[in-house]
Every structure is written in C-alpha cells, then in structure tokens.
C-alpha cells in the first residue's frame, strides 16, 4: 500500500488520512484510465476485438474496455485502501465477477470471427454469443457471492443481520435477519446488482452514470459510518473498518468518469461484461457491507428497473404461454431491457434513432443524479 509506505517513510500523517487516500485513489484511477485507454483501444482494434458487425461506414468499437477499468480500480484500491475484511471481500468480487464476464466477452469476439470465416451463421452467433450459458453463469455468480458472503459474515465483527430501513432511524426500527437469511440476502443483492448493470449496458454511457452515483453514495456512507463521532451525530450504524471502502468507492467513480471520456456517444470502446458484471458486483457487495441494501432501489433505480424489466418480461411470457390455449405468450414490454422498449416505443417521435438513444441516455442520467441526491437526503436527514 503506497500511502502506508509513504507514512512510514516520512511520518507525515496526511498519507494515512482516509480523505487524502480517497482523493488520491480517485485521481490515480482517473489518470490510469485516461492515459491507458487510448493504448488499450489501439491494442484491441489491432486484434479486431469487437462483437458488433459493421453498420455503414462506422467501424464497430472494441469491447473489453471493462478489463482496464477493473485493473485500474484494483491497482488503485491496493495502493490507497488498507486491506481488511471489507476491502478484501469487495476486491475479490470485483476480480472474480470480472473474470467470468471476460469469458463471455472473449467468446463473443471468437464467435464473430467464425461468422467472418463462414463457419457460423449470424443467427447461430446470436444464440452462442455467450461463452457460458446463462444458467451456468448465474450459478457461478450466486456461488461466488455466497462464498464471499460467508467470508464477510465470519470475519467482519460488525456485520450482522441488521438492515438500515429508509425513512426510519435505527433506534426506532433496526430489523435483524437470521444468519442464514442475511447471507442469502447478501448473495442475491450482489448477483442482482451485477446483472442489473449488465442489462443496463446497452447504450453508449448508459450504465456508467448509475454506477458512478451508486458508488458515490456508498462512498459517502462509508466515510461517515467508519467514524464513531459522525455515525452518532447522523444516527447511523457505526461500522469500524468500513471507511476503507471509501477509497475503493472513489476509485470506482474516478475510473468510470474517465471511461465516459471515451464511451460518451458515439462510443470509442464498450465496457463489455467484464466491466459491467465486475463493477456492478463490487457496488452490490459494498451496499451489503454498509447495511444499505434497501437504499439500492432508490439510488440505483435505473439498475433495478432494467433488471426487473428483464425478469418480468421472461416470467410473464412463460406464464402466459402456459396458460393460453394457443400456446402464444404475451410480452409486458415491446423488448427488454427497458431502454430497448423505449427505443421501439419512441420510433418516429424524434428525428433519428440516434436522437432517440440520446434522449433515453440523458433522461436515465438525470434520474440517476436525482436519486443520488434523494438517497443522501433520506439516509442522512429524513431518517
């Protein structure tokens, strides 16, 4: 850890201050992505690491941009966050979830090359784009998060089944789940957040801002929860050691902010499953560790709505197909996830498909900023 080493060498307390370490993590992550992304884009283009087919004159952007984001967050966190059960649990989820997502990204690249060689049809490509089947992938996510949930529950003294409830002070109602139920809840929240981020990653920059706002919210909560004086003043649970999540959250914000420089429409690179799943899983476990799971539907409403739209679309179609006499299922949305539904619904309402996409992206971004402010207000004041 660079900051600890600097403190030991110089004796300057600034290097061990958590605010300084979080700020340094933000700027280092931003720097690594800003400087490294152009080289990474050139490298991926050299090997035609794309999953889309050419549309018009525009060359499809490469995927695997999330690999650099995961690397930047990991390196920065190791430099400026002290290793404890909080930080280790988060970084393990970041790396393992990102690795599973990378398998899918690499499979998409490989299968697209098979299409170009005439060894696979485009129809087969759509069906085999993922390297791991959806069922196996979901089991991997659940298994990984379950193991980490048990590890965190065992080695974090303050991590009990208690959950912060929006609009209610802990001294009034601070419900506590049984051990087994809380571990299951942790597993589901981590997996759901990762999948919600993956479903949201369908338009240029669409998933970046929700991940930034949820990371920023979690970072602020980590900062105050880790300080006994601030926790007592704001009537929030005091979580010793949770402040080491503050630098990790700020590194997420920095890396994603720099990524927006290259992913803003028109995108020069895509995050891919590596980034969406890895970063989404990290955000999910941070919310669990800070006991703010129930604030995720508020602050991360975009991620939650996108996830629910897919779940309801699939469940509703299968249910209505079984119940209908002709075996035809009904769809709740024109297409899932929800941003695809809006694309089809708003066709002809604006001048071009690009204008439709721009309207969707900006409205989702504004919603993310609004819900960030709302979440902070509820957590720190209204309760």
Secondary structure, DSSP 8 states (H G I E B T S, - for coil): -HHHHHHHHH--GGGG-HHHHHHHHHHHHHHHHHHHHHHHHHHHHHTT---S--BTTB---BS-HHHHHHHHHHHHHHHHS--SHHHHHHHHHHHHHHHHHHHHHHHHHHHHHHHHTTSS-HHHHHHS-SSS-HHHHHHHHHHHHHHHHHHHHHH-TT--SB---TTS-TTT---B--HHHHHHHHHHHHHHHHHHHHHHTTSTTHHHHHHHHHHHHHHHHHHHHT-HHHHHHHT----TTTTHHHHHHHHHHHHHHHHHHHHSSS-SB--HHHHHHHHHHHHHHHHHHTT-GGGHHHHTHHHHHHHHHHHHHHHHHHHHHHHSSS-----SSSSSSHHHHHHHHTTTTSSSHHHHHHHHHHHHHHHHHHHHHHHHHIIIII-
